[in-house]
């Protein structure tokens, strides 16, 4: 399950583009918190602290206990809903938090991790993962860091679908069960090697048959 971490923040009194730019120059990232039957309000937090925390998470949707200085309700359980970064520098621009309740269902996008080397890969196949993350629904306490599946048993031609994923108790998805997650495909090299092997086998069989016919003819002439 996803671990809940504590994050320090402050209620933000300033707003606007110029004010936000000034905060970012000071190493502070502006943010907002909303949801869970409360009004939306602005917050701010240390940019480096949040960046160090976010890079350790498997998904950008992760749970935090926000301790908000200056707020009426100082501690809020929230999920990181969106992280905006500068497309060139990668620096943080803005963070959206959605307050949640322990007993309500939330939605989050988590990665799909495939573990192990499939049997088919050892035979020359190639594992192709078509979906790398999935939207799930669960209570905050059931939120997994990732959906993990063992694929060691897959052979060439086998597939892994959404219906095959290991969704833990309390976790569900609205994605169709027939949606393809991964396939163990046969590579051209493996296919050509198989064809060459078959051709060599046929050639050997034909040679043996010819030798048999020649021996039979020799015996009849004598």
N, C-alpha and C positions, 0 to 999 in steps of 0.2 A: 504494500500500500504506500501511497505517497505520504512522505513525512511532512508534518506541519512545522514550519520554521517561524521564528519571531523576527519581525522587521520593524525598525523604528521609523516613525514618520512624524510630520507636524502638519497641523491644519494650515492651509495656505491662504493668506489674506490678499495677495496681489494676483492680478490676472492680466492677460493681454500679451501680444507678441513680444514687445520690448521687455516686459517684466520677466517673461519666460526665458528669453535670451540671456538676461542678466543672471538669473538663477543658474542656468547651465554653465555660464562662465565661472561661477563660484563653486562648481562641483555638485550642484543640486539639480535633481530632475523633477519637473512638475508632474503631478498625477491627479487622478480623480477617482473617487469611490462612489458607487451607486448600488442600488438593488436592495433586496431583502426588506421591503416596506419602509425604506428610509429615503430622505431627500438626498439628491446628489450634492456633494461638496468637494472642494478642491483640497489637495494635500501636496506635500513635497517631501522628498527623502534624499538621502545621500546617494549620489550617482554611483560611486565606486562600490559601496556596500551592496546596492541592488544588483549591479553588474556581476560582482563576484558570486552572489547567490544564484542569479539566473543561469549563469554558464555551467553550474553544477547540476542543473535539472535536465531530465530527459525530455521534458516537454515545456513549452512556454506557458502552458496552463498548469500552474501549480498553486498549492494552498499556502497561505501565510497567515500568521496571527499579527495583525497590524496593531501596534501600540502607537496611538496618535495623540501627540501632545497638543493640548488646546482644544480637543474635541470633548463634547459632552459625554459620549460613550467612548472611553479611551482605548478599549481593546475590541477589535473587530476581526472575526474570521472571514477571510476573503480569498477569492481565487484571482490570480493574475489573468485578466481577460485579453489584454492586448499590450504589446510592447512596440513602440515606434522608435526606429533607429534612423540615423542619417544614412542614406544609401551609399555615400562615398566614404565617410570616416567610420561608420558603424557606431558612433557615439549615441547615447540615449537621448531621445527627444521628449518622450512622454510615456507614461504608464497608466493603463486603466485597470482598476480593481473592481470586482463585483462582490459585494458583501453577500455571504451565504449563511444559511441556518443548518445546523447539524442534521435536522430532520427533513430537509427538503432535497429534492432531486436537483442535481446540477448537470450541465453538459460540459464536456471538455474534449479536446483533441489530444490523443496520446500516440506515441510511436508504436509500430509493430516491429518486434525484434524476433528474428529467426535464428535459433541456436543449433549448432551441430553441423557436421558435414554429411550431406545426404549420400546414401549408397550410390545413387545414380551419378553423382559427381565423380566418384572413384571409378566409374565405368566410362567416363568420358563425357558425361552430360554437363549441363550448365544450369544453375539455379537462377531464375529470373524473378525478382520481386517486383510486382506491378503496383502495389499499394504499400506505402511506408508509414502511414498514420491513419487513424480512424477516430471518428467522433463517437463518444460513449456517453451514457447517462447513468448516474449513480448518486448515492448520498456522499457528502464530503469524506466521511470516514472510510468509504469503500473505494476511493479514487486510487487507481494503480498508477505507478510511474510509467509503465509500458505494458503492452500485451505481448506475452512471450510464448512462442511456440517452438517445440523441438521438431526439426525436420530431418533427422538422421535416417528415418525410415523411407523417405521418398526415393523412388526409382524413376528412371527415364520415362517420361510420359505422365507421371503423377502430377496432381495439382493440389493446391491448398486454397480453399475458399473461405469466405467470411464465416460461414456456418461451421468451419473446422477450428476456428480460433478459440483459444483458451480464455473465455470470458469468465472471470471469477463470480461467485455468488454476489448478487446485488448489482452487477454491471451488465448493461445491455447496450445494443446499438440498433439504429433504425436502417442501417445499410443492408441491402438485400443479401440473403445468405448465399446466393449463387455468384456474387461478385468475386472475381479472381484476385487472390492475394499474391500467389506465386505459382510458378510452373517449373518443373524439372525438364528442360528441353534437351533434345539431342543435338549436339554440335555437328557441323558439316564434317569435321575431321573424324568424329566417331562414326558417323554414317558411312563415310568413304572407306574407313578401315573395315567396317562390317561388310561392305560390298566387296572389297578386295578379298577378305577372308572367305566369303561365300564363293567368289569366282575361283579362288585357288582350290577350294574344296571340290567344286564341280570339275575343274581341270584334272585334279588327281583322280577323281572317280572315273572320268572318261578315259584316262590313261590306263587305269587298272582294268577297265572293261576291254580296251583295245588289246592289252597284253593277254587277257584271258581268251579273247577270240583267236589271236595268233597262235597260242598254245594249242587250242582245240583244232585249228586247221592243220598244224604240224603233226598232231597225233593221228588224224584221219588219213593223211598222205602216207605215213609210214605203215 
